[in-house]
Amino acid sequence: MKLKCELCGGSNLVKTDGLFVCQQCGASYTSDEAKKLIDEFISEPMEKKVQSIECTELDSETESVNAINREHSFPDRSKAYVVSVNSDRFSVPKLCTCCLKPAEQMEKVTYHTSTRSGNIKTKYTLSTEFPLCDECWQHERAVKKADNKVTVVFILVNLFSLVAATYLISTYKIGSWYWAVLLASILGILSFVVLSLAIQFPALSSQHTGRTESVKINSPDMPEGYQPFWGPRKREVNITQIDFTFKNAGYAELFRQANKPNASTIQEINRKNIEDKINFFNMSFGVGTIVGLIFLSLCVNCMLIILLVQIFPIPFS
């Protein structure tokens, strides 16, 4: 990021004897003043999309596709399959990545990383699309809608409970601020758990490999972590390798064959099998999630109560 002189608007500042000197007007800035120039210039985190990755669809009506489809008609839901492509261009079989049926939809697959240098945060995004059939598109959408519904209900119940408890305590003098925080957190968590248990999904047929996204991507070329504030920072990203993780072994094999000779052999890895779960809570959450949610709820409610006591005065004792 180039510094910008606040006097003349020039961006050619050179560090000389500990000062940053504008080469156009001669104005000089100390290190602290130069940092302020950057802070004023950066109002939002930067987001940088890496170079586009190109894909070519392949015909699904071939003998090799049909043979692999028959071989992997009963996929293992406890495994995932990684294929690395040493290129930023690849071919995509026109079959559903979840069940290997003919595809009618395209699912966007995205991978994010970020770097931080001082107060500057740079985001990098790698994205492409993979095919899905209508049936798999629908069961993926069902999980996303359930997640949104549970989150909204949790927030609304938590806020309503906090306001109501604060009002009652203020009106009837029956407690202190921590009772409002505790009650709101308990009711919010209860609503979260009860609704999550109440949301049921139909059982998946044997050819499906996942309720959620069936493809993930990443790249070892994507920068992440801390970069020196004044030193050179990686801005342009040259993608030379993309790693694709598939839930369906048959699709992984088709993808590998379609991208020879740039594709690696398939690496089999273990994954958590959530596909056989039929309610949203067992599929998406565990004890660690609930503990984290309780802690987050208590912290947020403690901050909100500071605002509410300005409306409903209650004792902080």
C-alpha positions in Angstrom: 0.0 0.0 0.0 1.5 3.3 -1.1 1.4 6.3 1.3 -0.5 9.3 0.0 0.7 12.8 0.9 -2.1 14.8 2.6 -0.8 18.1 1.2 -0.4 17.4 -2.5 -2.0 14.0 -2.9 1.3 12.5 -4.2 2.0 8.8 -3.6 5.8 8.9 -4.1 7.0 9.0 -0.5 10.6 7.8 0.2 12.0 7.0 3.7 15.0 9.3 4.4 16.8 9.6 7.8 13.8 8.1 9.6 11.2 10.4 7.9 8.9 9.7 4.9 9.5 12.5 2.4 7.1 13.4 -0.4 9.1 13.7 -3.6 6.6 16.1 -5.1 6.1 18.8 -2.5 8.8 17.9 0.1 6.5 17.4 3.0 7.9 14.9 5.6 6.2 12.6 8.0 7.3 10.6 11.0 6.5 6.8 11.2 3.5 7.5 13.4 2.2 10.1 11.0 2.7 7.8 8.1 0.7 5.1 9.9 -2.1 7.5 10.4 -2.1 8.3 6.7 -2.6 4.6 6.0 -5.3 4.2 8.7 -7.2 7.1 7.2 -6.9 5.7 3.7 -8.0 2.2 4.7 -11.7 2.4 5.7 -12.6 -1.2 4.9 -10.7 -4.6 4.7 -9.5 -5.2 1.2 -10.8 -8.2 -0.8 -8.8 -9.5 -3.7 -10.1 -12.2 -6.0 -7.3 -14.4 -7.3 -7.0 -15.0 -11.0 -10.1 -16.8 -12.4 -10.0 -20.5 -12.7 -11.5 -21.9 -15.9 -13.5 -25.2 -16.2 -14.8 -27.2 -19.2 -17.8 -29.4 -18.8 -17.6 -33.0 -20.1 -20.3 -35.2 -21.6 -21.9 -37.6 -19.1 -23.0 -40.1 -21.7 -19.8 -42.1 -22.0 -19.0 -45.7 -21.2 -16.4 -44.8 -18.6 -18.8 -42.6 -16.8 -21.5 -45.3 -16.8 -19.0 -47.9 -15.5 -17.8 -45.7 -12.6 -21.4 -44.8 -11.9 -22.3 -48.4 -11.4 -19.2 -49.2 -9.4 -19.8 -46.3 -6.9 -23.6 -46.6 -6.6 -23.3 -47.2 -2.8 -20.8 -44.5 -1.6 -18.9 -44.6 1.7 -20.2 -41.6 3.7 -17.3 -41.8 6.2 -14.6 -41.0 3.5 -13.6 -38.1 1.4 -11.4 -38.0 -1.7 -8.8 -35.4 -2.6 -7.5 -34.8 -6.1 -4.9 -32.1 -6.8 -4.7 -30.4 -10.2 -1.4 -28.7 -11.1 -3.1 -26.0 -13.1 -5.6 -23.2 -12.8 -7.7 -24.7 -15.6 -9.6 -28.0 -15.2 -12.5 -30.1 -16.7 -15.7 -30.9 -14.9 -17.8 -34.0 -15.6 -21.5 -33.0 -16.2 -22.8 -35.2 -13.4 -24.0 -34.4 -9.9 -21.0 -34.3 -7.5 -23.2 -35.8 -4.8 -25.0 -38.7 -6.5 -23.6 -38.9 -10.1 -27.0 -38.2 -11.7 -27.3 -35.8 -14.6 -27.0 -32.3 -13.2 -29.4 -29.4 -13.7 -27.9 -26.9 -11.3 -24.5 -25.3 -10.6 -23.2 -25.0 -7.0 -20.7 -22.2 -6.2 -17.7 -23.4 -4.3 -15.5 -20.9 -2.6 -12.3 -20.8 -0.5 -11.1 -17.8 1.5 -7.8 -16.8 3.1 -6.6 -13.5 4.4 -3.4 -11.8 5.5 -2.9 -9.0 8.0 -0.2 -6.4 7.9 -0.5 -3.8 10.7 -4.1 -2.4 10.3 -4.4 -3.7 6.8 -6.3 -6.9 6.1 -6.3 -8.4 2.6 -8.7 -11.1 1.7 -8.1 -13.6 -1.1 -11.0 -15.6 -2.7 -10.8 -18.7 -4.9 -14.1 -19.7 -6.4 -15.6 -21.9 -9.1 -18.8 -23.9 -9.8 -19.6 -27.6 -9.8 -22.8 -29.4 -11.1 -25.7 -30.6 -8.9 -28.9 -32.4 -9.7 -32.2 -30.8 -8.5 -32.7 -33.3 -5.8 -29.3 -32.7 -4.2 -29.7 -28.9 -4.6 -32.9 -29.1 -2.6 -31.5 -31.2 0.3 -28.5 -28.8 0.5 -30.8 -25.8 0.5 -32.9 -27.5 3.3 -29.9 -27.6 5.6 -29.0 -23.9 4.9 -32.6 -22.8 5.5 -32.7 -24.8 8.8 -29.4 -23.1 9.9 -30.8 -19.6 9.1 -34.1 -20.4 10.9 -32.4 -21.6 14.1 -30.0 -18.7 14.2 -32.8 -16.1 13.7 -35.0 -17.7 16.4 -32.1 -17.9 18.9 -31.3 -14.2 18.4 -35.0 -13.0 18.7 -35.7 -15.1 21.8 -32.5 -14.0 23.4 -33.2 -10.3 22.8 -36.9 -10.5 23.7 -36.0 -12.3 26.9 -33.3 -9.9 27.9 -35.6 -6.8 27.3 -38.5 -8.4 29.1 -36.4 -9.6 32.1 -34.8 -6.1 32.4 -38.2 -4.5 32.4 -39.6 -6.8 35.0 -36.6 -6.4 37.3 -36.8 -2.6 36.9 -40.5 -2.5 37.5 -40.9 -4.9 40.4 -37.4 -4.7 42.0 -37.1 -8.5 42.1 -33.5 -8.9 41.2 -30.4 -7.5 39.7 -28.9 -7.2 36.2 -27.2 -10.6 36.2 -30.7 -12.3 36.6 -31.7 -10.7 33.3 -28.5 -11.9 31.6 -28.8 -15.4 32.9 -32.5 -15.7 32.1 -32.1 -14.5 28.5 -29.1 -16.8 27.9 -31.0 -19.8 29.3 -34.1 -19.2 27.2 -32.1 -18.4 24.1 -30.1 -21.7 24.4 -33.3 -23.7 25.1 -35.0 -22.3 22.0 -31.9 -23.1 20.0 -31.8 -26.7 21.2 -35.5 -27.4 21.0 -35.9 -26.0 17.5 -32.8 -27.9 16.3 -34.2 -31.1 17.6 -37.6 -30.4 16.1 -36.2 -29.9 12.6 -36.2 -33.3 10.9 -34.8 -34.3 7.5 -35.9 -37.2 5.4 -33.4 -40.1 5.2 -31.0 -39.9 2.3 -31.1 -42.6 -0.3 -28.0 -44.8 -0.7 -26.5 -43.1 -3.7 -26.2 -39.7 -2.0 -22.9 -38.8 -0.3 -23.9 -35.7 1.7 -26.5 -33.3 2.9 -24.2 -30.3 2.7 -21.6 -29.2 0.1 -20.2 -32.2 -1.7 -17.0 -30.4 -3.0 -14.5 -28.2 -1.3 -11.5 -26.4 -2.8 -8.3 -24.9 -1.6 -4.9 -24.0 -2.9 -1.4 -24.0 -1.2 -0.6 -20.9 -3.3 -3.1 -18.8 -1.4 -1.3 -16.6 1.2 -2.4 -16.4 4.8 -1.2 -15.2 8.2 0.8 -12.1 9.2 2.9 -10.1 6.7 5.4 -7.4 7.8 3.9 -3.9 8.0 6.7 -2.1 6.1 8.1 -5.0 4.1 6.9 -6.3 0.7 3.5 -8.0 0.8 2.1 -10.5 -1.6 -0.6 -8.9 -3.7 -0.8 -10.9 -6.9 -1.5 -14.6 -6.5 -0.3 -17.1 -9.2 -2.4 -20.3 -8.8 -0.4 -23.3 -9.8 -2.2 -26.0 -7.8 -5.8 -26.5 -6.7 -6.8 -29.2 -4.3 -10.4 -30.6 -4.7 -12.0 -32.6 -1.9 -15.0 -34.7 -3.0 -17.4 -36.8 -0.9 -18.2 -39.0 -3.9 -15.4 -41.5 -4.8 -16.9 -42.0 -8.3 -16.9 -38.3 -9.1 -13.4 -38.0 -7.8 -12.3 -40.7 -10.2 -14.1 -39.1 -13.1 -12.6 -35.8 -12.3 -9.1 -37.3 -12.1 -9.5 -39.0 -15.5 -10.9 -35.8 -17.0 -7.9 -33.8 -15.9 -5.0 -36.1 -16.9 -2.0 -35.6 -16.8 -2.3 -32.6 -14.5 -4.3 -34.5 -11.8 -2.8 -36.4 -9.0 -3.8 -39.8 -7.7 -6.8 -39.9 -5.4 -6.0 -39.5 -1.7 -8.6 -41.0 0.6 -9.2 -39.3 3.9 -11.7 -39.8 6.8 -14.6 -37.4 7.4 -17.4 -37.1 9.9 -20.5 -38.9 8.7 -23.4 -36.5 9.3 -25.4 -37.8 6.4 -27.2 -40.5 8.4 -28.5 -38.0 11.0 -32.1 -37.1 10.6 -32.5 -34.0 12.8 -30.6 -30.7 12.6 -29.2 -30.8 16.1 -27.4 -34.1 15.9 -26.2 -33.3 12.4 -24.7 -29.9 13.0 -24.0 -29.5 16.7 -22.4 -31.1 19.7 -21.4 -30.4 23.3 -18.6 -28.0 22.3 -21.0 -26.0 20.1 -23.4 -25.6 23.0 -20.7 -24.6 25.5 -19.4 -22.0 23.0 -22.9 -20.7 22.4 -23.6 -20.3 26.1 -20.3 -18.4 26.6 -21.1 -16.1 23.5 -24.6 -15.5 24.7 -23.5 -14.5 28.2 -20.9 -12.1 26.8 -23.3 -10.5 24.3 -26.0 -10.1 26.9 -23.6 -8.5 29.4 -22.8 -5.9 26.8 -26.5 -5.4 25.8 -27.5 -4.9 29.5 -25.3 -1.9 29.7 -27.5 -0.2 27.0 -30.8 -1.4 28.5 -30.1 0.0 32.0 -30.2 3.4 30.4 -33.9 2.7 29.6 -34.8 0.5 32.5 -32.7 1.5 35.6 -31.9 -1.7 37.6 -29.4 -2.1 40.4 -25.8 -3.3 39.4 -25.3 -5.1 42.7 
